[in-house]
Amino acid sequence: MFSLRNKAAIVTGAASGIGAAIAESFARAGARVYVTDCNEAGAEAMARRIEEQGGQARLAVADVTSEAQCQALAARVLSENDDRCDVLVNNAGVGHVGTILTTEPADLERLWQVNLKGAYYLSRAVLPAMIRRRAGSIVNLASIAGVTGMEARFAYVVTKHAVVGLTRAMAMDHGQTGVRINCICPGRVQTPFVDARLKEYGDPADYLKQMVAPHALKRMAQPWEIAAAAVYLASDESAFVTGSAMLVDGGYTAGK
Ligand SMILES: NC(=O)c1ccc[n+]([C@@H]2O[C@H](COP(=O)([O-])OP(=O)(O)OC[C@H]3O[C@@H](n4cnc5c(N)ncnc54)[C@H](O)[C@@H]3O)[C@@H](O)[C@H]2O)c1
């Protein structure tokens, strides 16, 4: 088991799905986790759950599309941890179904704000402190949609490619500072995010079959299988890994 003992970690979108699994896995590995989400009730429940399991959790209600709220969160984490924020996981994300013709400007703007700007704001807010300590790990949640095209996911594909770009650009700019920046590209993961997509289709069972078909493993991932990659990238064991877009995709892209 990779250790995150004594590390202070922000995990966004931690009230649900992959973010919740990352927050729990981080706490189990010894981190003090700032359970960050705009869904206050969900974040509170997750923070309580971690504490009940004997982990260290801090409730942090924040909307990552607000630069002021991201700065306030970073300031709080630094003040409570002796000027340290060891790990930032930019996981909060939203999806949208549509081609360029059916994606309204407001849809694209919403995905851009959450998926890209949220990671941009928080990374900017914690990076100076990471550089001061010459240590830190930023892990972004991209997607297979960040490295391949995907039908009827115009805004999602565009913004997830941007997350991969942000990761690579930051890794090159800050490689000599001791800070590592990586992203994870999951295939389909069984979360409320995917359940919501399934509900939009007339025949969810048939759509589920279509969803798993491109994966070599012929199934979706469970959130903990993505969280395991996040624990590795957050830990000191991944010291030589930066700028990577780590595929955790059940072989989805192997067949592309
Ligand atoms: N589920 C999948 O199949 C899958 C595959 C690849 C990548 N991803 C990515 O993984 C991440 C998590 O996905 P999930 O499936 O766990 O989603 P989810 O919908 O289950 O959870 C997302 C969480 O983000 C929070 N959130 C949304 N907007 C926010 C904001 N502005 N500020 C703060 N919190 C906000 C939500 O409240 C929610 O708790 C996303 O970035 C998603 O794009 C998911």
PDBQT file of the ligand as one rigid body, heavy atoms in Angstrom, charges set to zero:
ROOT
HETATM    1  N1  LIG A 301     -17.711   8.203 -14.460  1.00  0.00    +0.000 N 
HETATM    2  C1  LIG A 301     -17.000   8.046 -15.552  1.00  0.00    +0.000 C 
HETATM    3  O1  LIG A 301     -17.267   7.149 -16.387  1.00  0.00    +0.000 OA
HETATM    4  C2  LIG A 301     -15.820   8.930 -15.828  1.00  0.00    +0.000 A 
HETATM    5  C3  LIG A 301     -14.926   8.532 -16.844  1.00  0.00    +0.000 A 
HETATM    6  C4  LIG A 301     -13.835   9.342 -17.106  1.00  0.00    +0.000 A 
HETATM    7  C5  LIG A 301     -13.614  10.500 -16.380  1.00  0.00    +0.000 A 
HETATM    8  N2  LIG A 301     -14.501  10.862 -15.412  1.00  0.00    +0.000 N 
HETATM    9  C6  LIG A 301     -14.226  12.109 -14.704  1.00  0.00    +0.000 C 
HETATM   10  O2  LIG A 301     -14.059  11.824 -13.315  1.00  0.00    +0.000 OA
HETATM   11  C7  LIG A 301     -14.513  12.921 -12.535  1.00  0.00    +0.000 C 
HETATM   12  C8  LIG A 301     -15.545  12.446 -11.512  1.00  0.00    +0.000 C 
HETATM   13  O3  LIG A 301     -16.613  11.831 -12.208  1.00  0.00    +0.000 OA
HETATM   14  P1  LIG A 301     -17.751  11.027 -11.423  1.00  0.00    +0.000 P 
HETATM   15  O4  LIG A 301     -18.242  10.033 -12.412  1.00  0.00    +0.000 OA
HETATM   16  O5  LIG A 301     -17.267  10.574 -10.113  1.00  0.00    +0.000 OA
HETATM   17  O6  LIG A 301     -18.851  12.197 -11.285  1.00  0.00    +0.000 OA
HETATM   18  P2  LIG A 301     -20.033  12.433 -10.219  1.00  0.00    +0.000 P 
HETATM   19  O7  LIG A 301     -21.071  13.228 -10.948  1.00  0.00    +0.000 OA
HETATM   20  O8  LIG A 301     -20.413  11.159  -9.568  1.00  0.00    +0.000 OA
HETATM   21  O9  LIG A 301     -19.322  13.373  -9.155  1.00  0.00    +0.000 OA
HETATM   22  C9  LIG A 301     -18.862  14.654  -9.509  1.00  0.00    +0.000 C 
HETATM   23  C10 LIG A 301     -18.814  15.502  -8.253  1.00  0.00    +0.000 C 
HETATM   24  O10 LIG A 301     -18.326  16.801  -8.623  1.00  0.00    +0.000 OA
HETATM   25  C11 LIG A 301     -19.079  17.764  -7.933  1.00  0.00    +0.000 C 
HETATM   26  N3  LIG A 301     -19.046  19.040  -8.654  1.00  0.00    +0.000 N 
HETATM   27  C12 LIG A 301     -19.610  19.331  -9.849  1.00  0.00    +0.000 A 
HETATM   28  N4  LIG A 301     -19.428  20.621 -10.149  1.00  0.00    +0.000 NA
HETATM   29  C13 LIG A 301     -18.715  21.163  -9.125  1.00  0.00    +0.000 A 
HETATM   30  C14 LIG A 301     -18.231  22.453  -8.838  1.00  0.00    +0.000 A 
HETATM   31  N5  LIG A 301     -18.446  23.475  -9.691  1.00  0.00    +0.000 N 
HETATM   32  N6  LIG A 301     -17.544  22.660  -7.693  1.00  0.00    +0.000 NA
HETATM   33  C15 LIG A 301     -17.336  21.657  -6.826  1.00  0.00    +0.000 A 
HETATM   34  N7  LIG A 301     -17.785  20.403  -7.030  1.00  0.00    +0.000 NA
HETATM   35  C16 LIG A 301     -18.468  20.153  -8.161  1.00  0.00    +0.000 A 
HETATM   36  C17 LIG A 301     -20.492  17.183  -7.874  1.00  0.00    +0.000 C 
HETATM   37  O11 LIG A 301     -21.266  17.806  -6.843  1.00  0.00    +0.000 OA
HETATM   38  C18 LIG A 301     -20.192  15.723  -7.611  1.00  0.00    +0.000 C 
HETATM   39  O12 LIG A 301     -20.132  15.446  -6.221  1.00  0.00    +0.000 OA
HETATM   40  C19 LIG A 301     -15.064  13.951 -13.531  1.00  0.00    +0.000 C 
HETATM   41  O13 LIG A 301     -14.053  14.898 -13.805  1.00  0.00    +0.000 OA
HETATM   42  C20 LIG A 301     -15.356  13.114 -14.763  1.00  0.00    +0.000 C 
HETATM   43  O14 LIG A 301     -15.315  13.878 -15.939  1.00  0.00    +0.000 OA
HETATM   44  C21 LIG A 301     -15.594  10.101 -15.123  1.00  0.00    +0.000 A 
ENDROOT
TORSDOF 0
